[in-house]
Amino acid sequence: MHTEATTTNELAAPAEPQGLTFKPGQKFSDWRVLSKLDEGGFGQVYKVQNIKNPKKFAALKAEPNDVEGGSAIKLEITVLLMLNRSGERPHVPTVYHSAKRKRYCYMVITLLGPNLKTLKADMPGEKFSVGSWSRIGIQALYSLKVLHDSGFVHRDVKPANFAMGHPDDADRARLVHLLDFGLSRAFAIERSKGNWVCRRARGTAEFRGTARYCSPCVHEKFEQGRKDDIWALIYVLIEFNFGLPWQKERDRHKLEVRKLNIPDDVLMKNFPEEMHCIVPHLRGLSVYNRPDYTMMHNCFLKLMSKYKVKFSDKFDWETEEQCASLRKASPKPAAYENAAEFFASDPIGINDAPPPGQSTKSTATMDDIDNMLKKAQKG
């Protein structure tokens, strides 16, 4: 399995925090720890069971409060609360419970299945079929628009940050979920219901993301916008289809040079022609511009039509029996299967930079961000 270029967080990750280990049976409000699912330099992830409803399971993610560079989980909690403030949404986890304790913060969220990096590694040649990655692409685009419509950009789109639903959760098992919002940043703020204001972009920004997948703009230290999340998604899909030209490059500088200088026709050489118009579209956008989600959605639909792909088809990692069983258990079509209206909607209405000389009182400031976080955490 190839090793990815690291994110800023991964570069700075300290050793596993001492003492942040929970034992089976330990309780967090209405949840009881069952077993450890994952761990990393910044915290732990556990499978937990609801005490009042033993048939309900979730994931508990914890992080120490003294993380160098600031807590990522606090931001994650805030973003997820914002995403689900009007009820549970498809393609993003739900926060069931969160709290801050003396040494750490934690949240209990939707229990999900394997991430796309893991699934890809188990495929022949570490590739997905067009039938699988085209539907993955629509769902990932859907999840990114859900995030963008809440005023945030992700800034670390990569295969490991998308996961399928848990196999035992029929309603989510075949849905792609966007994960890990620890590097997210607000680009717009809702001052009042339906009234969004733009956050002014910085002149330069530190590198945030994963070198293999981030857009060229990130290497050039420009502020990231909605377009940059989608650009990274296109790189992910190119990798799923045939592989990226710089996929095996381990030297960060050489990777950057190659990515910044590769012509679009070389980059897209083995990518279906139905998808070729997306990168030129993204190149033409500023950090403030709204991407044409409808155009990109239509690209996926044309691709599916060309290869006669149906939404009900099995994914590469499924058996026919597994697919049929899940479709029978959850027969209602998923939202992404008929999403033209969703992709056309524009609840934020931001497509340009704030007017020159406009007072910061009319644009989003750090005080607005802090107030938004407090409201989300209270809600």
Residue, then its C-alpha position, 0 to 999 in steps of 0.5 A: m500500500h502506498t504511503e500518502a504525503t502527510t497533512t500538516n497535522e500528521l507532520a506535527a503529530p506527537a506521540e500517543p497521549q499518555g493516559l487517554t485510554f478507555k477501558p471496556g465498560q467505561k461510561f460516557s453519558d448514555w454510552r458504554v465503551l465496547s472496544k477500540l476501533d482506531e488510534g492516532g497521534f491526536g486521539q482514540v476512536y472506540k466503538v460504544q453501545n447505548i445503555k438505554n438502547p443496547k441495539k444502538f451502536a456509535a463511535l466515540k472519538a476523544e482528543p486531549n486538551d493539550v494538543e500542540g497547535g490547538s484542538a481539532i476535535k472541538l472544531e469537528i464537533t462544531v462543524l458536525l453540529m452545524l451540518n446537522r442543525s436541522g436534523e440528520r443529513p445523509h453523507v455526514p456523521t451525526v453527533y449524538h453527544s459531546a462534552k469537554r472534560k478536564r484532560y480531553c474532549y470527546m464526541v459520540i458520532t455515527l458508527l461508520g464502516p471502512n474508509l475508501k483508502t482501505l477499500k481501494a487497497d483491497m481492490p485488484g491493482e488498488k483501483f475501482s471500476v468506473g461503475s463504483w467510482s462514478r457513484i462514489g464521486i456523486q456522493a462525495l460531491y453531495s457531501l462536500k456541497v452539504l459542507h459548503d452550504s453550511g459555510f465551511v470548506h474541508r481542506d483535506v479531501k482524500p480517500a481516508n476521509f470518506a467512509m462507507g456506512h457501517p454494514d449493519d446500518a442498512d440506511r447508511a451502508r451504501l452511502v459515502h460519508l465525509l469525515d475529519f473536519g479538523l482542518s475545516r475553515a469557515f468561508a461564510i457566516e449566517r448573520s441571520k436566517g438566510n443572510w450570509v456574509c463572506r469571510r475575506a480571504r487572506g493574502t497568503a495561507e499556510f499549507r493545509g491538506t495532503a500533498r498528493y490530493c490538494s489543489p495547485c492553489v494550496h501549494e502556492k499558499f492561496e486561501q482555499g475555497r469551495k473549488d479547492d475541495i472539489w479539485a482534490l476530489i477530482y484528484v482522488l477519482i483520477e487515482f481511483n480510475f487509473g492512478l495519479p501521475w505523481q502517486k509514487e513521488r515521495d519528495r514533496h518539492k518534486l511532487e509540487v513541481r510536477k503537479l503545478n506544471i502538468p498540462d490538463d490533457v496529460l493529467m486527464k489522459n486516462f480519465p473519461e472524456e465526460m469528466h474533462c470539463i471539470v478541471p478547466h472550470l475549477r481553474g477559472l474560479s476565484v476563492y469566492n466563486r461558487p462552483d457549478y455543482t449542477m454541471m459536475h453532477n451532470c458529468f457523472l450522470k453522463l458517465m453512468s449513462k455511457y457505461k450503463v451504470k445503475f444506482s442499484d448496482k453492487f459496488d466493487w467490494e460487495t457481493e451480489e448477495q450483500c448488495a441485494s440484502l441491503r437494497k431490500a432492507s432499505p428500498k427507498p432511493a437515496a437522496y443522491e440518486n435524484a439530486a438535481e434540485f439539491f445541486a442546483s440550490d444555492p442557500i448561501g448566495i456568495n459568488d464574489a469577493p466583498p466589495p473593495g473597502q467594505s467595512t469588516k462589520s459587513t464581512a465575517t470576522m473572527d468574532d462571528i466565527d466564535n459566536m457561530l461556534k458557541k451557538a452550534q455547541k449550545g444547539 
